[in-house]
Amino acid sequence: MAVRRPARPGDRKTDRHRERGGMNAHDEDSNAPHGRHGPRGTDRHRSSGATEVPFTAGAGETGSASARPEGRSRHSPGPGDGSGPVPSPGPARGGVAALSVPYQVGVALALAVVAVAACVHLGMVFLHVAPSNTVTKQHGKAIDDWIYPEFEQNWKLFAPNPLQQNIAVQARAEIAAADGGTRTTGWYDLSAEDGRAIEGNLLPSHTQQNALRRAWDLYGLTHDSDNRPVGLRGVLAEHYLRRIVVLRLDRARAAGAGGVVERVQVRCRVTDVPPPKWSEEKAPGAPEYRLLPWWTVPADEARGGVR
Amino acid sequence: MNRLAPAVSRGIGRVTEAALGPHQSAVIRIGFAVTWLLFLLREFPHRQELYGPDGPWSRHLAQQLISDNGAFTVLMWFGGRFWFETVYALAVLASLLLALGWRTRTMSVLFMVGVLSLQNHSVFVGDGGDNVLHLMSLYLVFTRCGQVWSLDARRAARVRAARARGERVPDRAGPVLWSVLGLFLAAVTAAGRVEGERFVPALLWAVWLGLALWWVAGRRARWSRPRVLLDAVADIVHNGALFVIMAEACLIYATAGWYKIQGSRWQDGTAVYYPLHLDYFSPWPALADLLSASGTLVMIVTYGTVLVQVAFPFALFNRRVKNVLLAAMMTEHAVIAVVLGLPFFSLAMIATDAVFLPTSFLLRLGDRASRARARLSRRGGRGPVGGPRSPEDTEPARVGFPA
């Protein structure tokens, strides 16, 4: 399995957002090549999505005089044992039918608008999660305008293939020691720390399971193979990873007494998960490394600016 | 054709006359609220590191991303530690009150604000579970999810009983809550702190206005017709939202399943082996080894997972098959919670699945819960006033317009 493909400018993943749902540990490239990265517009100015708004009206909270009659009692199993929704209490409140025509038109209008909004929304979500296709290529901008930022989603849970590599992020620091000298620490395996924290843990924290893992993912997706950031997210990803590393090194007291972290360097080690015992696949080769350049740590960060 | 017309009109009657699935919408309300509540409590010691202004994903970084993607977060309204702590505490409180069903509509909005604010600030620490909660918190706002199993339902029953006796029951908490929240929203809007996409702010204002309309309509006797209209509109919106929630669940399973089919590891029957051996998803390595000791077993689980996920949306057309698959999926999620170390993802998915539970099952569950509660309170020595409540009493009043 290859190390994740570095990003190219124009990649959908980097230009667009794809921020949510990162537990999936999936490996898109482990399958046959596919064309998920076609260019779509990157500009995103969105209308207010106002169509969905008005229908919250009337969503009353306080108790009301128009008491709804009691529902079916539990002892009369009705048609409601089936899937999902069941009518709540029957319509004995005078009901819509008793309304005058203008009000009935209002109800009909509300019904029409809600029905259209629900269908359009579901259509948009469907196209958002579907593979790139004729419609998404033609109307990508409209779909993204509808979906982002609040309805973004990613359900490729361990799909198309589960990730088959353990990716360990490691870091070392250059320390300005108290005596005026400079020294370089050994490599700290931050992912191994995460692993130890997760082991035997019924409730792993997002700080242990997601923070570093997804920061590295983000870095990989927003940098080219020469470690040049692609777009705003590339720059943010770099700062983010650096701040995580500084925080972790600080907790490990890497700087020692009186020392200050001046620069940090990150590398990742990619090890293929050994194939199952019962399979006939051959054992994986040696781990691969990716070494990032040294990053200078701003003074306020090094002094515990990251908490 | 002449059989179609009555069917259509019956359907229209159903979706305009009642908020369907009161128990299903209540159970997902409780499910999502409790999931987020437990998550916030679990991460309480790590809240600064995950969402705080000085965490690795700092306010400065978040600001740059949010000014680009326009996502909604109240954390950007003010800087500093105090505001952050306040928002976190309110998010905890809102999820607790939503689970209890106190002022359900307002709490569903505050719950959504809490979820969106924290998640949109630090979008890169989330996983699939956060994604589910994010969407469902938005959808829940449109539902009348407090019709049963809620403090609102209890209050509505009391109000009705009092009215039947000819008493007037003033409601103070509602108007106060409404005024405070409205004033605050107006103040931050006037101060120009609400930036980004207008969808969520517009939703906040719409609910606020809707609640006002509802309150007015409930007070004025000659507003009975507008009240019926508002009621019908709220039912229609609820039914639409519940439909969207169910369809969203189907999309989740369909996407997860159909993409898996295309993967070589899901085809050769080894896929399940790999996540079990990723350092980030194997809290119990010995258990993972045990589960993956047999190649045949791994293949059965691998194929079974895909089969269930792909089949689920179609199984909705048959009640019995649907229930079998539902049980299978809930079990699988419970296993995933432990084996892959994803408790909150699993809880969120189980809560999502719960929207498809049969009403009869939910009613039995409710009965059992109220009996257990009655037993507990008897044992606690403070027997309920007026003797043990009959199941009829505790059977939540499915009435009212708790929201």
HADDOCK unambig.tbl for C-alpha pairs under 7 A between the chains (distance, minus, plus):
assign (segid A and resid 19 and name CA) (segid B and resid 123 and name CA) 6.30 0.50 0.50
assign (segid A and resid 19 and name CA) (segid B and resid 124 and name CA) 6.45 0.50 0.50
assign (segid A and resid 20 and name CA) (segid B and resid 123 and name CA) 6.42 0.50 0.50
assign (segid A and resid 20 and name CA) (segid B and resid 126 and name CA) 6.62 0.50 0.50
assign (segid A and resid 20 and name CA) (segid B and resid 127 and name CA) 6.74 0.50 0.50
assign (segid A and resid 20 and name CA) (segid B and resid 131 and name CA) 6.23 0.50 0.50
assign (segid A and resid 21 and name CA) (segid B and resid 126 and name CA) 6.30 0.50 0.50
assign (segid A and resid 21 and name CA) (segid B and resid 127 and name CA) 4.33 0.50 0.50
assign (segid A and resid 21 and name CA) (segid B and resid 128 and name CA) 4.20 0.50 0.50
assign (segid A and resid 21 and name CA) (segid B and resid 131 and name CA) 5.45 0.50 0.50
assign (segid A and resid 22 and name CA) (segid B and resid 126 and name CA) 6.42 0.50 0.50
assign (segid A and resid 22 and name CA) (segid B and resid 127 and name CA) 4.54 0.50 0.50
assign (segid A and resid 22 and name CA) (segid B and resid 128 and name CA) 6.23 0.50 0.50
assign (segid A and resid 23 and name CA) (segid B and resid 127 and name CA) 4.36 0.50 0.50
assign (segid A and resid 23 and name CA) (segid B and resid 128 and name CA) 5.57 0.50 0.50
assign (segid A and resid 31 and name CA) (segid B and resid 263 and name CA) 6.16 0.50 0.50
assign (segid A and resid 31 and name CA) (segid B and resid 264 and name CA) 6.58 0.50 0.50
assign (segid A and resid 46 and name CA) (segid B and resid 197 and name CA) 6.90 0.50 0.50
assign (segid A and resid 48 and name CA) (segid B and resid 197 and name CA) 6.71 0.50 0.50
assign (segid A and resid 48 and name CA) (segid B and resid 198 and name CA) 4.95 0.50 0.50
assign (segid A and resid 48 and name CA) (segid B and resid 199 and name CA) 4.96 0.50 0.50
assign (segid A and resid 49 and name CA) (segid B and resid 199 and name CA) 5.56 0.50 0.50
assign (segid A and resid 50 and name CA) (segid B and resid 199 and name CA) 6.79 0.50 0.50
assign (segid A and resid 53 and name CA) (segid B and resid 202 and name CA) 6.66 0.50 0.50
assign (segid A and resid 53 and name CA) (segid B and resid 203 and name CA) 5.55 0.50 0.50
assign (segid A and resid 53 and name CA) (segid B and resid 206 and name CA) 6.22 0.50 0.50
assign (segid A and resid 54 and name CA) (segid B and resid 206 and name CA) 6.21 0.50 0.50
assign (segid A and resid 55 and name CA) (segid B and resid 237 and name CA) 6.10 0.50 0.50
assign (segid A and resid 56 and name CA) (segid B and resid 142 and name CA) 6.18 0.50 0.50
assign (segid A and resid 56 and name CA) (segid B and resid 206 and name CA) 6.18 0.50 0.50
assign (segid A and resid 56 and name CA) (segid B and resid 207 and name CA) 5.48 0.50 0.50
assign (segid A and resid 56 and name CA) (segid B and resid 210 and name CA) 6.24 0.50 0.50
assign (segid A and resid 56 and name CA) (segid B and resid 234 and name CA) 6.82 0.50 0.50
assign (segid A and resid 56 and name CA) (segid B and resid 237 and name CA) 6.94 0.50 0.50
assign (segid A and resid 57 and name CA) (segid B and resid 206 and name CA) 6.31 0.50 0.50
assign (segid A and resid 57 and name CA) (segid B and resid 207 and name CA) 6.00 0.50 0.50
assign (segid A and resid 57 and name CA) (segid B and resid 209 and name CA) 6.71 0.50 0.50
assign (segid A and resid 57 and name CA) (segid B and resid 210 and name CA) 3.64 0.50 0.50
assign (segid A and resid 57 and name CA) (segid B and resid 211 and name CA) 6.91 0.50 0.50
assign (segid A and resid 58 and name CA) (segid B and resid 210 and name CA) 4.75 0.50 0.50
assign (segid A and resid 58 and name CA) (segid B and resid 211 and name CA) 6.34 0.50 0.50
assign (segid A and resid 58 and name CA) (segid B and resid 213 and name CA) 6.32 0.50 0.50
assign (segid A and resid 58 and name CA) (segid B and resid 214 and name CA) 5.20 0.50 0.50
assign (segid A and resid 58 and name CA) (segid B and resid 230 and name CA) 4.49 0.50 0.50
assign (segid A and resid 58 and name CA) (segid B and resid 231 and name CA) 6.28 0.50 0.50
assign (segid A and resid 58 and name CA) (segid B and resid 233 and name CA) 6.59 0.50 0.50
assign (segid A and resid 58 and name CA) (segid B and resid 234 and name CA) 5.54 0.50 0.50
assign (segid A and resid 59 and name CA) (segid B and resid 210 and name CA) 5.79 0.50 0.50
assign (segid A and resid 59 and name CA) (segid B and resid 211 and name CA) 6.01 0.50 0.50
assign (segid A and resid 59 and name CA) (segid B and resid 214 and name CA) 6.73 0.50 0.50
assign (segid A and resid 59 and name CA) (segid B and resid 234 and name CA) 5.16 0.50 0.50
assign (segid A and resid 59 and name CA) (segid B and resid 403 and name CA) 5.98 0.50 0.50
assign (segid A and resid 60 and name CA) (segid B and resid 210 and name CA) 6.81 0.50 0.50
assign (segid A and resid 60 and name CA) (segid B and resid 211 and name CA) 5.01 0.50 0.50
assign (segid A and resid 60 and name CA) (segid B and resid 214 and name CA) 4.76 0.50 0.50
assign (segid A and resid 60 and name CA) (segid B and resid 215 and name CA) 6.74 0.50 0.50
assign (segid A and resid 60 and name CA) (segid B and resid 401 and name CA) 6.53 0.50 0.50
assign (segid A and resid 60 and name CA) (segid B and resid 403 and name CA) 5.09 0.50 0.50
assign (segid A and resid 61 and name CA) (segid B and resid 103 and name CA) 6.27 0.50 0.50
assign (segid A and resid 61 and name CA) (segid B and resid 105 and name CA) 6.16 0.50 0.50
assign (segid A and resid 61 and name CA) (segid B and resid 211 and name CA) 6.34 0.50 0.50
assign (segid A and resid 61 and name CA) (segid B and resid 401 and name CA) 6.23 0.50 0.50
assign (segid A and resid 61 and name CA) (segid B and resid 402 and name CA) 5.21 0.50 0.50
assign (segid A and resid 61 and name CA) (segid B and resid 403 and name CA) 4.21 0.50 0.50
assign (segid A and resid 62 and name CA) (segid B and resid 174 and name CA) 6.63 0.50 0.50
assign (segid A and resid 62 and name CA) (segid B and resid 215 and name CA) 6.48 0.50 0.50
assign (segid A and resid 62 and name CA) (segid B and resid 401 and name CA) 6.77 0.50 0.50
assign (segid A and resid 62 and name CA) (segid B and resid 402 and name CA) 6.22 0.50 0.50
assign (segid A and resid 63 and name CA) (segid B and resid 156 and name CA) 5.21 0.50 0.50
assign (segid A and resid 63 and name CA) (segid B and resid 400 and name CA) 6.06 0.50 0.50
assign (segid A and resid 63 and name CA) (segid B and resid 401 and name CA) 5.53 0.50 0.50
assign (segid A and resid 63 and name CA) (segid B and resid 402 and name CA) 6.07 0.50 0.50
assign (segid A and resid 64 and name CA) (segid B and resid 218 and name CA) 5.31 0.50 0.50
assign (segid A and resid 64 and name CA) (segid B and resid 400 and name CA) 6.72 0.50 0.50
assign (segid A and resid 64 and name CA) (segid B and resid 401 and name CA) 6.42 0.50 0.50
assign (segid A and resid 65 and name CA) (segid B and resid 218 and name CA) 6.21 0.50 0.50
assign (segid A and resid 67 and name CA) (segid B and resid 399 and name CA) 6.74 0.50 0.50
assign (segid A and resid 67 and name CA) (segid B and resid 400 and name CA) 5.85 0.50 0.50
assign (segid A and resid 68 and name CA) (segid B and resid 399 and name CA) 5.19 0.50 0.50
assign (segid A and resid 68 and name CA) (segid B and resid 400 and name CA) 6.06 0.50 0.50
assign (segid A and resid 69 and name CA) (segid B and resid 399 and name CA) 6.68 0.50 0.50
assign (segid A and resid 70 and name CA) (segid B and resid 398 and name CA) 6.42 0.50 0.50
assign (segid A and resid 70 and name CA) (segid B and resid 399 and name CA) 6.30 0.50 0.50
assign (segid A and resid 71 and name CA) (segid B and resid 398 and name CA) 6.34 0.50 0.50
assign (segid A and resid 80 and name CA) (segid B and resid 359 and name CA) 5.92 0.50 0.50
assign (segid A and resid 81 and name CA) (segid B and resid 358 and name CA) 5.18 0.50 0.50
assign (segid A and resid 81 and name CA) (segid B and resid 359 and name CA) 5.08 0.50 0.50
assign (segid A and resid 81 and name CA) (segid B and resid 360 and name CA) 5.04 0.50 0.50
assign (segid A and resid 82 and name CA) (segid B and resid 319 and name CA) 5.93 0.50 0.50
assign (segid A and resid 82 and name CA) (segid B and resid 358 and name CA) 5.36 0.50 0.50
assign (segid A and resid 82 and name CA) (segid B and resid 359 and name CA) 6.95 0.50 0.50
assign (segid A and resid 83 and name CA) (segid B and resid 319 and name CA) 5.84 0.50 0.50
assign (segid A and resid 83 and name CA) (segid B and resid 356 and name CA) 5.76 0.50 0.50
assign (segid A and resid 83 and name CA) (segid B and resid 357 and name CA) 6.48 0.50 0.50
assign (segid A and resid 83 and name CA) (segid B and resid 358 and name CA) 5.26 0.50 0.50
assign (segid A and resid 84 and name CA) (segid B and resid 21 and name CA) 6.37 0.50 0.50
assign (segid A and resid 84 and name CA) (segid B and resid 24 and name CA) 6.69 0.50 0.50
assign (segid A and resid 84 and name CA) (segid B and resid 355 and name CA) 6.26 0.50 0.50
assign (segid A and resid 84 and name CA) (segid B and resid 356 and name CA) 4.61 0.50 0.50
assign (segid A and resid 84 and name CA) (segid B and resid 357 and name CA) 6.02 0.50 0.50
assign (segid A and resid 84 and name CA) (segid B and resid 358 and name CA) 5.87 0.50 0.50
assign (segid A and resid 85 and name CA) (segid B and resid 20 and name CA) 5.24 0.50 0.50
assign (segid A and resid 85 and name CA) (segid B and resid 21 and name CA) 3.65 0.50 0.50
assign (segid A and resid 85 and name CA) (segid B and resid 24 and name CA) 6.76 0.50 0.50
assign (segid A and resid 86 and name CA) (segid B and resid 20 and name CA) 5.20 0.50 0.50
assign (segid A and resid 86 and name CA) (segid B and resid 21 and name CA) 4.56 0.50 0.50
assign (segid A and resid 87 and name CA) (segid B and resid 18 and name CA) 6.23 0.50 0.50
assign (segid A and resid 87 and name CA) (segid B and resid 19 and name CA) 6.80 0.50 0.50
assign (segid A and resid 87 and name CA) (segid B and resid 20 and name CA) 4.49 0.50 0.50
assign (segid A and resid 87 and name CA) (segid B and resid 21 and name CA) 6.11 0.50 0.50
assign (segid A and resid 88 and name CA) (segid B and resid 18 and name CA) 6.02 0.50 0.50
assign (segid A and resid 88 and name CA) (segid B and resid 19 and name CA) 6.33 0.50 0.50
assign (segid A and resid 88 and name CA) (segid B and resid 20 and name CA) 5.57 0.50 0.50
assign (segid A and resid 88 and name CA) (segid B and resid 21 and name CA) 6.59 0.50 0.50
assign (segid A and resid 88 and name CA) (segid B and resid 22 and name CA) 6.13 0.50 0.50
assign (segid A and resid 89 and name CA) (segid B and resid 18 and name CA) 6.97 0.50 0.50
assign (segid A and resid 91 and name CA) (segid B and resid 17 and name CA) 5.86 0.50 0.50
assign (segid A and resid 95 and name CA) (segid B and resid 17 and name CA) 6.63 0.50 0.50
assign (segid A and resid 95 and name CA) (segid B and resid 228 and name CA) 6.94 0.50 0.50
assign (segid A and resid 96 and name CA) (segid B and resid 17 and name CA) 6.97 0.50 0.50
assign (segid A and resid 96 and name CA) (segid B and resid 228 and name CA) 6.92 0.50 0.50
assign (segid A and resid 99 and name CA) (segid B and resid 225 and name CA) 6.80 0.50 0.50
assign (segid A and resid 103 and name CA) (segid B and resid 229 and name CA) 6.48 0.50 0.50
assign (segid A and resid 107 and name CA) (segid B and resid 229 and name CA) 6.52 0.50 0.50
assign (segid A and resid 107 and name CA) (segid B and resid 232 and name CA) 6.72 0.50 0.50
assign (segid A and resid 107 and name CA) (segid B and resid 233 and name CA) 6.36 0.50 0.50
assign (segid A and resid 110 and name CA) (segid B and resid 233 and name CA) 6.20 0.50 0.50
assign (segid A and resid 111 and name CA) (segid B and resid 236 and name CA) 6.17 0.50 0.50
assign (segid A and resid 114 and name CA) (segid B and resid 237 and name CA) 6.36 0.50 0.50
assign (segid A and resid 114 and name CA) (segid B and resid 240 and name CA) 6.33 0.50 0.50
assign (segid A and resid 115 and name CA) (segid B and resid 240 and name CA) 6.71 0.50 0.50
assign (segid A and resid 118 and name CA) (segid B and resid 240 and name CA) 6.25 0.50 0.50
assign (segid A and resid 118 and name CA) (segid B and resid 244 and name CA) 6.39 0.50 0.50
assign (segid A and resid 122 and name CA) (segid B and resid 244 and name CA) 6.92 0.50 0.50
assign (segid A and resid 126 and name CA) (segid B and resid 251 and name CA) 7.00 0.50 0.50
assign (segid A and resid 129 and name CA) (segid B and resid 255 and name CA) 6.84 0.50 0.50
assign (segid A and resid 149 and name CA) (segid B and resid 69 and name CA) 6.26 0.50 0.50
assign (segid A and resid 149 and name CA) (segid B and resid 70 and name CA) 6.69 0.50 0.50
assign (segid A and resid 149 and name CA) (segid B and resid 71 and name CA) 5.36 0.50 0.50
assign (segid A and resid 150 and name CA) (segid B and resid 71 and name CA) 6.54 0.50 0.50
assign (segid A and resid 151 and name CA) (segid B and resid 135 and name CA) 6.30 0.50 0.50
assign (segid A and resid 153 and name CA) (segid B and resid 131 and name CA) 6.42 0.50 0.50
assign (segid A and resid 155 and name CA) (segid B and resid 252 and name CA) 5.79 0.50 0.50
assign (segid A and resid 155 and name CA) (segid B and resid 255 and name CA) 5.89 0.50 0.50
assign (segid A and resid 155 and name CA) (segid B and resid 256 and name CA) 5.39 0.50 0.50
assign (segid A and resid 156 and name CA) (segid B and resid 255 and name CA) 6.44 0.50 0.50
assign (segid A and resid 156 and name CA) (segid B and resid 256 and name CA) 5.04 0.50 0.50
assign (segid A and resid 156 and name CA) (segid B and resid 259 and name CA) 6.44 0.50 0.50
assign (segid A and resid 157 and name CA) (segid B and resid 256 and name CA) 5.57 0.50 0.50
assign (segid A and resid 159 and name CA) (segid B and resid 256 and name CA) 6.85 0.50 0.50
assign (segid A and resid 159 and name CA) (segid B and resid 259 and name CA) 5.66 0.50 0.50
assign (segid A and resid 159 and name CA) (segid B and resid 260 and name CA) 4.78 0.50 0.50
assign (segid A and resid 159 and name CA) (segid B and resid 263 and name CA) 6.61 0.50 0.50
assign (segid A and resid 160 and name CA) (segid B and resid 259 and name CA) 4.96 0.50 0.50
assign (segid A and resid 160 and name CA) (segid B and resid 260 and name CA) 4.51 0.50 0.50
assign (segid A and resid 160 and name CA) (segid B and resid 262 and name CA) 5.73 0.50 0.50
assign (segid A and resid 160 and name CA) (segid B and resid 263 and name CA) 4.29 0.50 0.50
assign (segid A and resid 161 and name CA) (segid B and resid 260 and name CA) 6.64 0.50 0.50
assign (segid A and resid 161 and name CA) (segid B and resid 263 and name CA) 4.83 0.50 0.50
assign (segid A and resid 161 and name CA) (segid B and resid 264 and name CA) 6.68 0.50 0.50
assign (segid A and resid 161 and name CA) (segid B and resid 265 and name CA) 5.87 0.50 0.50
assign (segid A and resid 161 and name CA) (segid B and resid 266 and name CA) 6.84 0.50 0.50
assign (segid A and resid 162 and name CA) (segid B and resid 271 and name CA) 6.30 0.50 0.50
assign (segid A and resid 162 and name CA) (segid B and resid 274 and name CA) 6.50 0.50 0.50
assign (segid A and resid 162 and name CA) (segid B and resid 275 and name CA) 6.51 0.50 0.50
assign (segid A and resid 164 and name CA) (segid B and resid 274 and name CA) 5.81 0.50 0.50
assign (segid A and resid 166 and name CA) (segid B and resid 278 and name CA) 5.76 0.50 0.50
assign (segid A and resid 166 and name CA) (segid B and resid 279 and name CA) 6.46 0.50 0.50
assign (segid A and resid 195 and name CA) (segid B and resid 279 and name CA) 5.71 0.50 0.50
assign (segid A and resid 195 and name CA) (segid B and resid 280 and name CA) 6.00 0.50 0.50
assign (segid A and resid 198 and name CA) (segid B and resid 283 and name CA) 5.36 0.50 0.50
assign (segid A and resid 199 and name CA) (segid B and resid 282 and name CA) 6.91 0.50 0.50
assign (segid A and resid 199 and name CA) (segid B and resid 283 and name CA) 3.96 0.50 0.50
assign (segid A and resid 199 and name CA) (segid B and resid 284 and name CA) 6.09 0.50 0.50
assign (segid A and resid 200 and name CA) (segid B and resid 283 and name CA) 5.07 0.50 0.50
assign (segid A and resid 200 and name CA) (segid B and resid 284 and name CA) 5.70 0.50 0.50
assign (segid A and resid 201 and name CA) (segid B and resid 283 and name CA) 6.02 0.50 0.50
assign (segid A and resid 202 and name CA) (segid B and resid 338 and name CA) 6.32 0.50 0.50
assign (segid A and resid 202 and name CA) (segid B and resid 341 and name CA) 6.34 0.50 0.50
assign (segid A and resid 203 and name CA) (segid B and resid 341 and name CA) 6.74 0.50 0.50
assign (segid A and resid 203 and name CA) (segid B and resid 343 and name CA) 6.36 0.50 0.50
assign (segid A and resid 204 and name CA) (segid B and resid 341 and name CA) 6.34 0.50 0.50
assign (segid A and resid 205 and name CA) (segid B and resid 43 and name CA) 6.56 0.50 0.50
assign (segid A and resid 206 and name CA) (segid B and resid 125 and name CA) 6.37 0.50 0.50
assign (segid A and resid 207 and name CA) (segid B and resid 50 and name CA) 6.73 0.50 0.50
assign (segid A and resid 209 and name CA) (segid B and resid 280 and name CA) 5.96 0.50 0.50
assign (segid A and resid 210 and name CA) (segid B and resid 125 and name CA) 5.34 0.50 0.50
assign (segid A and resid 210 and name CA) (segid B and resid 126 and name CA) 6.82 0.50 0.50
assign (segid A and resid 211 and name CA) (segid B and resid 125 and name CA) 5.01 0.50 0.50
assign (segid A and resid 214 and name CA) (segid B and resid 124 and name CA) 6.28 0.50 0.50
assign (segid A and resid 214 and name CA) (segid B and resid 125 and name CA) 6.72 0.50 0.50
assign (segid A and resid 215 and name CA) (segid B and resid 124 and name CA) 6.88 0.50 0.50
assign (segid A and resid 236 and name CA) (segid B and resid 61 and name CA) 6.35 0.50 0.50
assign (segid A and resid 240 and name CA) (segid B and resid 56 and name CA) 5.86 0.50 0.50
assign (segid A and resid 240 and name CA) (segid B and resid 57 and name CA) 5.73 0.50 0.50
assign (segid A and resid 243 and name CA) (segid B and resid 56 and name CA) 4.99 0.50 0.50
assign (segid A and resid 244 and name CA) (segid B and resid 56 and name CA) 5.25 0.50 0.50
assign (segid A and resid 273 and name CA) (segid B and resid 277 and name CA) 6.79 0.50 0.50
assign (segid A and resid 278 and name CA) (segid B and resid 295 and name CA) 6.10 0.50 0.50
assign (segid A and resid 305 and name CA) (segid B and resid 54 and name CA) 6.66 0.50 0.50
assign (segid A and resid 306 and name CA) (segid B and resid 54 and name CA) 5.38 0.50 0.50
assign (segid A and resid 306 and name CA) (segid B and resid 55 and name CA) 5.36 0.50 0.50
assign (segid A and resid 306 and name CA) (segid B and resid 56 and name CA) 5.91 0.50 0.50
assign (segid A and resid 307 and name CA) (segid B and resid 48 and name CA) 6.67 0.50 0.50
assign (segid A and resid 307 and name CA) (segid B and resid 49 and name CA) 5.97 0.50 0.50
assign (segid A and resid 307 and name CA) (segid B and resid 54 and name CA) 5.70 0.50 0.50
assign (segid A and resid 307 and name CA) (segid B and resid 55 and name CA) 5.08 0.50 0.50
